[in-house]
Amino acid sequence: MENRISALRRARRITQEELGRAVGVTRQTIISLENGKCSASLQLAHRIARYFGLTIEEVFLFEEE
């Protein structure tokens, strides 16, 4: 699953550390999400989307199989 976290974060000029703190995870988790090495739980996806004022679908790009 792809996501726009990195682009959204850079647009707001915040660090991975700052985003992690805001949504309750570590900087390493944000790095893994941005690099596609892990997927966000529904709860984390909701917190990230809410932080950016977007819907989950606007942040996380689901590919149809």
Distance bins in CASP14 RR format, pairs under 12 A and 6 or more apart:
PFRMAT RR
TARGET T0000
AUTHOR 0000-0000-0000
RMODE 2
METHOD distances of the structure
MODEL  1
1 33 0 0 0 0 1 0 0 0 0 0 0
1 36 1 0 0 1 0 0 0 0 0 0 0
1 37 0 0 0 0 0 1 0 0 0 0 0
1 38 0 0 0 0 1 0 0 0 0 0 0
1 39 1 0 1 0 0 0 0 0 0 0 0
1 40 0 0 0 0 1 0 0 0 0 0 0
1 41 0 0 0 0 0 1 0 0 0 0 0
1 42 0 0 0 0 0 1 0 0 0 0 0
1 45 0 0 0 0 1 0 0 0 0 0 0
1 56 0 0 0 0 0 1 0 0 0 0 0
1 57 0 0 0 0 0 1 0 0 0 0 0
1 59 0 0 0 0 0 1 0 0 0 0 0
1 60 1 0 1 0 0 0 0 0 0 0 0
1 61 1 0 0 1 0 0 0 0 0 0 0
1 62 1 0 0 1 0 0 0 0 0 0 0
1 63 1 0 0 1 0 0 0 0 0 0 0
1 64 0 0 0 0 0 1 0 0 0 0 0
1 65 0 0 0 0 0 1 0 0 0 0 0
2 33 0 0 0 0 0 1 0 0 0 0 0
2 34 0 0 0 0 0 1 0 0 0 0 0
2 35 0 0 0 0 0 1 0 0 0 0 0
2 36 1 0 0 1 0 0 0 0 0 0 0
2 39 0 0 0 0 0 1 0 0 0 0 0
2 40 0 0 0 0 0 1 0 0 0 0 0
2 57 0 0 0 0 0 1 0 0 0 0 0
2 59 0 0 0 0 0 1 0 0 0 0 0
2 60 1 0 0 1 0 0 0 0 0 0 0
2 61 1 0 1 0 0 0 0 0 0 0 0
2 62 0 0 0 0 1 0 0 0 0 0 0
2 63 1 0 0 1 0 0 0 0 0 0 0
3 9 0 0 0 0 0 1 0 0 0 0 0
3 30 0 0 0 0 0 1 0 0 0 0 0
3 32 0 0 0 0 0 1 0 0 0 0 0
3 33 1 0 0 1 0 0 0 0 0 0 0
3 34 1 0 0 1 0 0 0 0 0 0 0
3 35 0 0 0 0 0 1 0 0 0 0 0
3 36 1 0 0 1 0 0 0 0 0 0 0
3 37 0 0 0 0 0 1 0 0 0 0 0
3 38 0 0 0 0 0 1 0 0 0 0 0
3 39 0 0 0 0 1 0 0 0 0 0 0
3 40 1 0 0 1 0 0 0 0 0 0 0
3 44 0 0 0 0 0 1 0 0 0 0 0
3 45 0 0 0 0 1 0 0 0 0 0 0
3 48 0 0 0 0 1 0 0 0 0 0 0
3 49 0 0 0 0 0 1 0 0 0 0 0
3 52 0 0 0 0 0 1 0 0 0 0 0
3 54 0 0 0 0 0 1 0 0 0 0 0
3 56 0 0 0 0 1 0 0 0 0 0 0
3 57 0 0 0 0 0 1 0 0 0 0 0
3 58 0 0 0 0 0 1 0 0 0 0 0
3 59 1 0 1 0 0 0 0 0 0 0 0
3 60 1 0 1 0 0 0 0 0 0 0 0
3 61 1 0 0 1 0 0 0 0 0 0 0
3 62 0 0 0 0 1 0 0 0 0 0 0
3 63 0 0 0 0 0 1 0 0 0 0 0
4 10 0 0 0 0 0 1 0 0 0 0 0
4 11 0 0 0 0 1 0 0 0 0 0 0
4 12 0 0 0 0 0 1 0 0 0 0 0
4 33 0 0 0 0 0 1 0 0 0 0 0
4 34 0 0 0 0 1 0 0 0 0 0 0
4 36 0 0 0 0 0 1 0 0 0 0 0
4 45 0 0 0 0 0 1 0 0 0 0 0
4 48 0 0 0 0 1 0 0 0 0 0 0
4 49 0 0 0 0 0 1 0 0 0 0 0
4 52 0 0 0 0 1 0 0 0 0 0 0
4 54 0 0 0 0 1 0 0 0 0 0 0
4 55 0 0 0 0 0 1 0 0 0 0 0
4 56 0 0 0 0 0 1 0 0 0 0 0
4 57 0 0 0 0 0 1 0 0 0 0 0
4 58 1 0 0 1 0 0 0 0 0 0 0
4 59 1 0 1 0 0 0 0 0 0 0 0
4 60 1 0 0 1 0 0 0 0 0 0 0
4 61 1 0 0 1 0 0 0 0 0 0 0
5 11 0 0 0 0 0 1 0 0 0 0 0
5 12 0 0 0 0 0 1 0 0 0 0 0
5 14 0 0 0 0 0 1 0 0 0 0 0
5 16 0 0 0 0 1 0 0 0 0 0 0
5 19 1 0 0 1 0 0 0 0 0 0 0
5 20 0 0 0 0 0 1 0 0 0 0 0
5 23 0 0 0 0 0 1 0 0 0 0 0
5 25 0 0 0 0 0 1 0 0 0 0 0
5 29 0 0 0 0 0 1 0 0 0 0 0
5 30 1 0 0 1 0 0 0 0 0 0 0
5 31 0 0 0 0 1 0 0 0 0 0 0
5 32 0 0 0 0 0 1 0 0 0 0 0
5 33 1 0 1 0 0 0 0 0 0 0 0
5 34 1 0 1 0 0 0 0 0 0 0 0
5 35 0 0 0 0 1 0 0 0 0 0 0
5 36 0 0 0 0 1 0 0 0 0 0 0
5 38 0 0 0 0 0 1 0 0 0 0 0
5 39 0 0 0 0 0 1 0 0 0 0 0
5 40 0 0 0 0 1 0 0 0 0 0 0
5 44 0 0 0 0 0 1 0 0 0 0 0
5 45 0 0 0 0 1 0 0 0 0 0 0
5 47 0 0 0 0 0 1 0 0 0 0 0
5 48 1 0 0 1 0 0 0 0 0 0 0
5 49 0 0 0 0 1 0 0 0 0 0 0
5 51 0 0 0 0 1 0 0 0 0 0 0
5 52 0 0 0 0 1 0 0 0 0 0 0
5 54 0 0 0 0 0 1 0 0 0 0 0
5 56 0 0 0 0 0 1 0 0 0 0 0
5 58 0 0 0 0 0 1 0 0 0 0 0
5 59 1 0 0 1 0 0 0 0 0 0 0
5 60 0 0 0 0 1 0 0 0 0 0 0
5 61 0 0 0 0 0 1 0 0 0 0 0
6 12 0 0 0 0 0 1 0 0 0 0 0
6 14 0 0 0 0 0 1 0 0 0 0 0
6 15 0 0 0 0 0 1 0 0 0 0 0
6 16 0 0 0 0 1 0 0 0 0 0 0
6 19 0 0 0 0 1 0 0 0 0 0 0
6 30 0 0 0 0 1 0 0 0 0 0 0
6 31 0 0 0 0 1 0 0 0 0 0 0
6 32 0 0 0 0 0 1 0 0 0 0 0
6 33 0 0 0 0 1 0 0 0 0 0 0
6 34 1 0 1 0 0 0 0 0 0 0 0
6 35 0 0 0 0 1 0 0 0 0 0 0
6 36 0 0 0 0 0 1 0 0 0 0 0
6 48 0 0 0 0 0 1 0 0 0 0 0
6 52 0 0 0 0 0 1 0 0 0 0 0
6 59 0 0 0 0 0 1 0 0 0 0 0
7 34 0 0 0 0 1 0 0 0 0 0 0
7 52 0 0 0 0 0 1 0 0 0 0 0
7 54 0 0 0 0 0 1 0 0 0 0 0
7 58 0 0 0 0 0 1 0 0 0 0 0
7 59 0 0 0 0 1 0 0 0 0 0 0
7 61 0 0 0 0 0 1 0 0 0 0 0
8 14 0 0 0 0 1 0 0 0 0 0 0
8 16 0 0 0 0 0 1 0 0 0 0 0
8 19 0 0 0 0 1 0 0 0 0 0 0
8 30 0 0 0 0 0 1 0 0 0 0 0
8 33 0 0 0 0 0 1 0 0 0 0 0
8 34 0 0 0 0 0 1 0 0 0 0 0
8 48 0 0 0 0 1 0 0 0 0 0 0
8 49 0 0 0 0 1 0 0 0 0 0 0
8 51 0 0 0 0 1 0 0 0 0 0 0
8 52 1 0 1 0 0 0 0 0 0 0 0
8 53 0 0 0 0 1 0 0 0 0 0 0
8 54 1 0 0 1 0 0 0 0 0 0 0
8 58 0 0 0 0 1 0 0 0 0 0 0
8 59 1 0 0 1 0 0 0 0 0 0 0
8 60 0 0 0 0 0 1 0 0 0 0 0
9 15 1 0 0 1 0 0 0 0 0 0 0
9 16 1 0 0 1 0 0 0 0 0 0 0
9 17 0 0 0 0 0 1 0 0 0 0 0
9 18 0 0 0 0 1 0 0 0 0 0 0
9 19 1 0 1 0 0 0 0 0 0 0 0
9 20 0 0 0 0 1 0 0 0 0 0 0
9 22 0 0 0 0 0 1 0 0 0 0 0
9 23 0 0 0 0 0 1 0 0 0 0 0
9 27 0 0 0 0 0 1 0 0 0 0 0
9 30 1 0 0 1 0 0 0 0 0 0 0
9 31 0 0 0 0 0 1 0 0 0 0 0
9 33 0 0 0 0 0 1 0 0 0 0 0
9 34 1 0 0 1 0 0 0 0 0 0 0
9 48 0 0 0 0 1 0 0 0 0 0 0
9 51 0 0 0 0 1 0 0 0 0 0 0
9 52 0 0 0 0 1 0 0 0 0 0 0
9 59 0 0 0 0 0 1 0 0 0 0 0
10 16 0 0 0 0 0 1 0 0 0 0 0
10 18 0 0 0 0 0 1 0 0 0 0 0
10 19 0 0 0 0 0 1 0 0 0 0 0
10 34 0 0 0 0 0 1 0 0 0 0 0
10 52 0 0 0 0 0 1 0 0 0 0 0
11 19 0 0 0 0 0 1 0 0 0 0 0
11 52 0 0 0 0 1 0 0 0 0 0 0
11 54 0 0 0 0 0 1 0 0 0 0 0
12 18 0 0 0 0 1 0 0 0 0 0 0
12 19 0 0 0 0 1 0 0 0 0 0 0
12 22 0 0 0 0 0 1 0 0 0 0 0
12 51 0 0 0 0 1 0 0 0 0 0 0
12 52 1 0 0 1 0 0 0 0 0 0 0
12 53 0 0 0 0 0 1 0 0 0 0 0
12 54 0 0 0 0 0 1 0 0 0 0 0
13 19 0 0 0 0 0 1 0 0 0 0 0
14 20 0 0 0 0 1 0 0 0 0 0 0
14 21 0 0 0 0 1 0 0 0 0 0 0
14 22 1 0 0 1 0 0 0 0 0 0 0
14 23 0 0 0 0 0 1 0 0 0 0 0
14 27 0 0 0 0 0 1 0 0 0 0 0
14 30 0 0 0 0 0 1 0 0 0 0 0
14 51 0 0 0 0 1 0 0 0 0 0 0
14 52 0 0 0 0 0 1 0 0 0 0 0
15 21 0 0 0 0 1 0 0 0 0 0 0
15 22 0 0 0 0 0 1 0 0 0 0 0
15 27 1 0 0 1 0 0 0 0 0 0 0
15 30 0 0 0 0 1 0 0 0 0 0 0
15 31 0 0 0 0 0 1 0 0 0 0 0
15 34 0 0 0 0 0 1 0 0 0 0 0
16 22 0 0 0 0 0 1 0 0 0 0 0
16 23 0 0 0 0 0 1 0 0 0 0 0
16 25 0 0 0 0 1 0 0 0 0 0 0
16 26 0 0 0 0 1 0 0 0 0 0 0
16 27 1 0 1 0 0 0 0 0 0 0 0
16 28 0 0 0 0 1 0 0 0 0 0 0
16 29 0 0 0 0 1 0 0 0 0 0 0
16 30 1 0 1 0 0 0 0 0 0 0 0
16 31 1 0 1 0 0 0 0 0 0 0 0
16 32 0 0 0 0 0 1 0 0 0 0 0
16 33 0 0 0 0 1 0 0 0 0 0 0
16 34 1 0 0 1 0 0 0 0 0 0 0
16 35 0 0 0 0 0 1 0 0 0 0 0
17 23 0 0 0 0 0 1 0 0 0 0 0
17 24 0 0 0 0 0 1 0 0 0 0 0
17 25 0 0 0 0 0 1 0 0 0 0 0
17 26 0 0 0 0 1 0 0 0 0 0 0
17 27 1 0 1 0 0 0 0 0 0 0 0
17 28 0 0 0 0 1 0 0 0 0 0 0
17 29 0 0 0 0 0 1 0 0 0 0 0
17 30 1 0 0 1 0 0 0 0 0 0 0
17 31 0 0 0 0 0 1 0 0 0 0 0
18 24 0 0 0 0 0 1 0 0 0 0 0
18 25 0 0 0 0 0 1 0 0 0 0 0
18 27 0 0 0 0 1 0 0 0 0 0 0
18 30 0 0 0 0 1 0 0 0 0 0 0
18 51 0 0 0 0 0 1 0 0 0 0 0
19 25 0 0 0 0 1 0 0 0 0 0 0
19 26 0 0 0 0 0 1 0 0 0 0 0
19 27 0 0 0 0 1 0 0 0 0 0 0
19 29 0 0 0 0 1 0 0 0 0 0 0
19 30 1 0 1 0 0 0 0 0 0 0 0
19 31 0 0 0 0 0 1 0 0 0 0 0
19 33 0 0 0 0 1 0 0 0 0 0 0
19 34 0 0 0 0 1 0 0 0 0 0 0
19 44 0 0 0 0 0 1 0 0 0 0 0
19 47 0 0 0 0 0 1 0 0 0 0 0
19 48 1 0 0 1 0 0 0 0 0 0 0
19 51 1 0 0 1 0 0 0 0 0 0 0
19 52 0 0 0 0 1 0 0 0 0 0 0
19 59 0 0 0 0 0 1 0 0 0 0 0
20 26 1 0 0 1 0 0 0 0 0 0 0
20 27 1 0 0 1 0 0 0 0 0 0 0
20 28 0 0 0 0 1 0 0 0 0 0 0
20 29 1 0 0 1 0 0 0 0 0 0 0
20 30 1 0 1 0 0 0 0 0 0 0 0
20 31 0 0 0 0 1 0 0 0 0 0 0
20 32 0 0 0 0 0 1 0 0 0 0 0
20 33 0 0 0 0 1 0 0 0 0 0 0
20 34 0 0 0 0 0 1 0 0 0 0 0
20 40 0 0 0 0 0 1 0 0 0 0 0
20 44 0 0 0 0 1 0 0 0 0 0 0
20 47 0 0 0 0 1 0 0 0 0 0 0
20 48 0 0 0 0 1 0 0 0 0 0 0
20 51 0 0 0 0 1 0 0 0 0 0 0
21 27 0 0 0 0 1 0 0 0 0 0 0
21 29 0 0 0 0 0 1 0 0 0 0 0
21 30 0 0 0 0 1 0 0 0 0 0 0
21 47 0 0 0 0 0 1 0 0 0 0 0
21 51 0 0 0 0 0 1 0 0 0 0 0
22 30 0 0 0 0 1 0 0 0 0 0 0
22 44 0 0 0 0 0 1 0 0 0 0 0
22 47 0 0 0 0 1 0 0 0 0 0 0
22 48 0 0 0 0 1 0 0 0 0 0 0
22 50 0 0 0 0 1 0 0 0 0 0 0
22 51 1 0 1 0 0 0 0 0 0 0 0
22 52 0 0 0 0 1 0 0 0 0 0 0
23 29 0 0 0 0 1 0 0 0 0 0 0
23 30 0 0 0 0 1 0 0 0 0 0 0
23 33 0 0 0 0 0 1 0 0 0 0 0
23 40 0 0 0 0 1 0 0 0 0 0 0
23 41 0 0 0 0 0 1 0 0 0 0 0
23 43 0 0 0 0 1 0 0 0 0 0 0
23 44 1 0 0 1 0 0 0 0 0 0 0
23 45 0 0 0 0 1 0 0 0 0 0 0
23 46 0 0 0 0 1 0 0 0 0 0 0
23 47 1 0 1 0 0 0 0 0 0 0 0
23 48 1 0 1 0 0 0 0 0 0 0 0
23 49 0 0 0 0 1 0 0 0 0 0 0
23 50 0 0 0 0 1 0 0 0 0 0 0
23 51 1 0 1 0 0 0 0 0 0 0 0
23 52 0 0 0 0 1 0 0 0 0 0 0
23 59 0 0 0 0 0 1 0 0 0 0 0
24 30 0 0 0 0 1 0 0 0 0 0 0
24 40 0 0 0 0 0 1 0 0 0 0 0
24 41 0 0 0 0 0 1 0 0 0 0 0
24 43 0 0 0 0 0 1 0 0 0 0 0
24 44 0 0 0 0 1 0 0 0 0 0 0
24 47 1 0 0 1 0 0 0 0 0 0 0
24 48 0 0 0 0 1 0 0 0 0 0 0
24 51 0 0 0 0 1 0 0 0 0 0 0
25 31 0 0 0 0 0 1 0 0 0 0 0
25 32 0 0 0 0 1 0 0 0 0 0 0
25 33 0 0 0 0 1 0 0 0 0 0 0
25 38 0 0 0 0 0 1 0 0 0 0 0
25 40 0 0 0 0 1 0 0 0 0 0 0
25 41 0 0 0 0 1 0 0 0 0 0 0
25 43 0 0 0 0 0 1 0 0 0 0 0
25 44 1 0 0 1 0 0 0 0 0 0 0
25 45 0 0 0 0 0 1 0 0 0 0 0
25 47 0 0 0 0 1 0 0 0 0 0 0
25 48 0 0 0 0 1 0 0 0 0 0 0
25 51 0 0 0 0 0 1 0 0 0 0 0
26 32 0 0 0 0 1 0 0 0 0 0 0
26 33 0 0 0 0 0 1 0 0 0 0 0
26 38 0 0 0 0 0 1 0 0 0 0 0
26 44 0 0 0 0 0 1 0 0 0 0 0
27 33 0 0 0 0 0 1 0 0 0 0 0
27 34 0 0 0 0 0 1 0 0 0 0 0
28 34 0 0 0 0 0 1 0 0 0 0 0
28 35 0 0 0 0 0 1 0 0 0 0 0
28 37 0 0 0 0 1 0 0 0 0 0 0
28 38 0 0 0 0 1 0 0 0 0 0 0
29 35 0 0 0 0 0 1 0 0 0 0 0
29 36 0 0 0 0 0 1 0 0 0 0 0
29 37 0 0 0 0 1 0 0 0 0 0 0
29 38 1 0 0 1 0 0 0 0 0 0 0
29 39 0 0 0 0 0 1 0 0 0 0 0
29 40 0 0 0 0 1 0 0 0 0 0 0
29 41 0 0 0 0 0 1 0 0 0 0 0
29 44 0 0 0 0 1 0 0 0 0 0 0
29 47 0 0 0 0 0 1 0 0 0 0 0
29 48 0 0 0 0 0 1 0 0 0 0 0
30 36 0 0 0 0 0 1 0 0 0 0 0
30 37 0 0 0 0 0 1 0 0 0 0 0
30 38 0 0 0 0 0 1 0 0 0 0 0
30 40 0 0 0 0 1 0 0 0 0 0 0
30 44 0 0 0 0 0 1 0 0 0 0 0
30 47 0 0 0 0 0 1 0 0 0 0 0
30 48 0 0 0 0 1 0 0 0 0 0 0
30 51 0 0 0 0 0 1 0 0 0 0 0
31 37 0 0 0 0 1 0 0 0 0 0 0
31 38 0 0 0 0 1 0 0 0 0 0 0
32 38 1 0 1 0 0 0 0 0 0 0 0
32 39 0 0 0 0 1 0 0 0 0 0 0
32 40 0 0 0 0 1 0 0 0 0 0 0
32 44 0 0 0 0 0 1 0 0 0 0 0
33 39 1 0 0 1 0 0 0 0 0 0 0
33 40 1 0 1 0 0 0 0 0 0 0 0
33 41 0 0 0 0 0 1 0 0 0 0 0
33 44 0 0 0 0 1 0 0 0 0 0 0
33 45 0 0 0 0 1 0 0 0 0 0 0
33 47 0 0 0 0 0 1 0 0 0 0 0
33 48 0 0 0 0 1 0 0 0 0 0 0
33 59 0 0 0 0 0 1 0 0 0 0 0
33 60 0 0 0 0 1 0 0 0 0 0 0
34 40 0 0 0 0 0 1 0 0 0 0 0
34 48 0 0 0 0 0 1 0 0 0 0 0
34 59 0 0 0 0 0 1 0 0 0 0 0
34 60 0 0 0 0 0 1 0 0 0 0 0
36 60 0 0 0 0 0 1 0 0 0 0 0
36 61 0 0 0 0 0 1 0 0 0 0 0
38 44 0 0 0 0 1 0 0 0 0 0 0
38 45 0 0 0 0 0 1 0 0 0 0 0
39 45 0 0 0 0 1 0 0 0 0 0 0
39 48 0 0 0 0 0 1 0 0 0 0 0
39 60 0 0 0 0 1 0 0 0 0 0 0
39 61 0 0 0 0 0 1 0 0 0 0 0
39 62 0 0 0 0 0 1 0 0 0 0 0
40 46 0 0 0 0 1 0 0 0 0 0 0
40 47 0 0 0 0 1 0 0 0 0 0 0
40 48 1 0 0 1 0 0 0 0 0 0 0
40 49 0 0 0 0 1 0 0 0 0 0 0
40 56 0 0 0 0 1 0 0 0 0 0 0
40 59 0 0 0 0 1 0 0 0 0 0 0
40 60 1 0 0 1 0 0 0 0 0 0 0
40 62 0 0 0 0 0 1 0 0 0 0 0
41 47 0 0 0 0 1 0 0 0 0 0 0
41 48 0 0 0 0 0 1 0 0 0 0 0
41 56 0 0 0 0 0 1 0 0 0 0 0
41 60 0 0 0 0 0 1 0 0 0 0 0
42 48 0 0 0 0 0 1 0 0 0 0 0
42 49 0 0 0 0 0 1 0 0 0 0 0
42 56 1 0 0 1 0 0 0 0 0 0 0
42 60 0 0 0 0 0 1 0 0 0 0 0
43 49 0 0 0 0 0 1 0 0 0 0 0
43 50 0 0 0 0 0 1 0 0 0 0 0
43 56 0 0 0 0 0 1 0 0 0 0 0
44 50 0 0 0 0 0 1 0 0 0 0 0
44 51 0 0 0 0 0 1 0 0 0 0 0
44 56 0 0 0 0 0 1 0 0 0 0 0
44 59 0 0 0 0 0 1 0 0 0 0 0
44 60 0 0 0 0 0 1 0 0 0 0 0
45 51 0 0 0 0 0 1 0 0 0 0 0
45 52 0 0 0 0 0 1 0 0 0 0 0
45 54 0 0 0 0 0 1 0 0 0 0 0
45 55 0 0 0 0 0 1 0 0 0 0 0
45 56 1 0 1 0 0 0 0 0 0 0 0
45 57 0 0 0 0 1 0 0 0 0 0 0
45 58 0 0 0 0 0 1 0 0 0 0 0
45 59 1 0 0 1 0 0 0 0 0 0 0
45 60 1 0 1 0 0 0 0 0 0 0 0
45 61 0 0 0 0 0 1 0 0 0 0 0
45 62 0 0 0 0 0 1 0 0 0 0 0
46 52 0 0 0 0 0 1 0 0 0 0 0
46 53 0 0 0 0 0 1 0 0 0 0 0
46 54 0 0 0 0 0 1 0 0 0 0 0
46 55 0 0 0 0 1 0 0 0 0 0 0
46 56 1 0 0 1 0 0 0 0 0 0 0
46 57 0 0 0 0 0 1 0 0 0 0 0
46 59 0 0 0 0 1 0 0 0 0 0 0
46 60 0 0 0 0 0 1 0 0 0 0 0
47 53 0 0 0 0 0 1 0 0 0 0 0
47 54 0 0 0 0 0 1 0 0 0 0 0
47 56 0 0 0 0 0 1 0 0 0 0 0
47 59 0 0 0 0 0 1 0 0 0 0 0
48 54 0 0 0 0 1 0 0 0 0 0 0
48 55 0 0 0 0 0 1 0 0 0 0 0
48 56 0 0 0 0 1 0 0 0 0 0 0
48 58 0 0 0 0 0 1 0 0 0 0 0
48 59 1 0 1 0 0 0 0 0 0 0 0
48 60 0 0 0 0 1 0 0 0 0 0 0
49 55 1 0 1 0 0 0 0 0 0 0 0
49 56 1 0 1 0 0 0 0 0 0 0 0
49 57 0 0 0 0 1 0 0 0 0 0 0
49 58 1 0 0 1 0 0 0 0 0 0 0
49 59 1 0 1 0 0 0 0 0 0 0 0
49 60 1 0 0 1 0 0 0 0 0 0 0
50 56 0 0 0 0 1 0 0 0 0 0 0
50 58 0 0 0 0 0 1 0 0 0 0 0
50 59 0 0 0 0 1 0 0 0 0 0 0
51 59 0 0 0 0 1 0 0 0 0 0 0
52 58 1 0 0 1 0 0 0 0 0 0 0
52 59 1 0 0 1 0 0 0 0 0 0 0
52 60 0 0 0 0 0 1 0 0 0 0 0
53 59 0 0 0 0 1 0 0 0 0 0 0
54 60 0 0 0 0 1 0 0 0 0 0 0
55 61 0 0 0 0 0 1 0 0 0 0 0
55 62 0 0 0 0 0 1 0 0 0 0 0
56 62 0 0 0 0 1 0 0 0 0 0 0
END
